[in-house]
Amino acid sequence: MTPPRPLTHDLLVQVISELGHQLDEVHITRLDEMVFYAELVMDGGDRTVESRSSDAIAVALRSNVPILVDEAVLDEVGVIVPDDDADQEVERFREFLDHVSAEDFEQESRREGEGDDDR
């Protein structure tokens, strides 16, 4: 569904273009008291505009430009997600699903319920 008029982030992308500028990338520049700060980088880095990170990310996604994060921000809040471990975990789960049946859960439930009469 396309709105009859541009939404705020779409409008900003259009204004940047209509004024003859080009958004090159978005930088997440710092984290201060758990608030992220960002900059819109335009015209080959000649022009930057401070922005809320959420707005900057929304504009970057609409403009199809890179979103870069300062190394210090990554050091403070970044999380390393190893791809190999995730792939191995998915494979182990698939193997489990290949060998499990509804009866396995019914049998476990019955075993857990056996001691309930002793209360």
C-alpha positions in Angstrom: 0.0 0.0 0.0 1.4 3.4 -1.0 0.3 6.3 1.1 -1.1 9.3 -0.8 1.8 11.5 0.5 5.3 10.6 1.4 6.0 9.5 5.0 8.6 11.4 6.9 11.6 9.2 6.1 10.6 9.0 2.4 10.1 12.8 2.4 13.7 13.3 3.8 15.1 11.1 1.1 13.3 13.1 -1.5 14.3 16.4 -0.1 18.0 15.4 0.0 17.8 14.4 -3.7 15.7 17.5 -4.8 18.3 19.8 -3.1 21.0 18.2 -5.3 22.7 16.2 -2.6 23.5 12.5 -2.4 23.3 10.4 0.7 26.4 8.2 0.7 26.2 6.3 4.0 25.0 6.4 7.5 27.4 6.2 10.5 26.3 5.1 14.0 28.9 7.2 15.7 28.6 6.7 19.5 26.6 5.4 22.4 26.0 7.6 25.3 23.9 6.4 28.3 22.4 3.7 26.1 21.3 6.2 23.4 22.8 5.7 19.9 23.8 8.7 17.8 24.2 8.8 14.1 25.2 10.9 11.1 24.0 11.1 7.6 27.0 11.4 5.3 26.4 13.1 2.1 28.3 14.4 -1.0 31.3 12.2 -0.7 31.7 13.1 3.0 31.8 16.8 2.5 28.5 17.2 4.4 27.2 15.4 7.5 24.0 15.9 9.4 23.5 14.6 12.9 20.5 12.3 13.3 18.7 10.0 15.7 20.0 6.5 14.9 16.5 5.1 14.2 15.8 7.9 11.6 19.2 7.5 10.0 18.7 3.7 9.7 15.3 4.2 8.2 16.6 6.8 5.6 19.6 4.5 4.8 17.3 1.5 4.1 15.1 3.7 1.9 18.2 5.0 0.0 19.9 1.6 -0.2 23.1 3.0 1.3 25.5 1.3 3.8 25.1 1.6 7.5 28.4 1.7 9.3 29.0 1.5 13.0 32.0 3.0 14.8 34.4 0.5 16.2 34.1 1.9 19.7 30.3 1.3 19.6 30.8 -2.3 18.4 33.4 -2.9 21.2 30.9 -1.7 23.8 27.7 -3.4 22.6 28.5 -5.6 19.7 27.8 -9.3 19.8 29.8 -11.8 17.8 27.5 -14.5 16.3 29.6 -17.3 14.8 28.0 -18.6 11.6 29.4 -22.1 12.0 27.8 -22.6 15.4 24.4 -21.5 14.1 24.6 -23.9 11.1 25.7 -26.8 13.3 22.9 -26.0 15.8 20.3 -26.0 13.0 21.6 -29.3 11.6 21.5 -30.9 15.1 17.9 -29.7 15.5 17.0 -31.1 12.0 18.4 -34.5 13.0 16.4 -34.4 16.2 13.2 -33.7 14.3 14.0 -36.6 11.9 14.0 -39.0 14.9 11.3 -37.6 17.2 7.6 -38.5 17.1 4.5 -37.4 18.9 4.6 -40.6 20.9 8.0 -39.6 22.4 6.3 -36.7 24.1 3.3 -38.7 25.2 5.6 -41.3 26.9 7.5 -38.5 28.6 4.3 -37.0 29.9 3.1 -40.3 31.3 6.4 -40.8 33.1 6.3 -37.4 34.6 2.6 -37.9 35.7 3.3 -41.3 37.4 4.5 -39.8 40.6 1.6 -37.4 40.9 -0.6 -39.9 42.8 2.0 -40.1 45.6 1.2 -36.5 46.8 
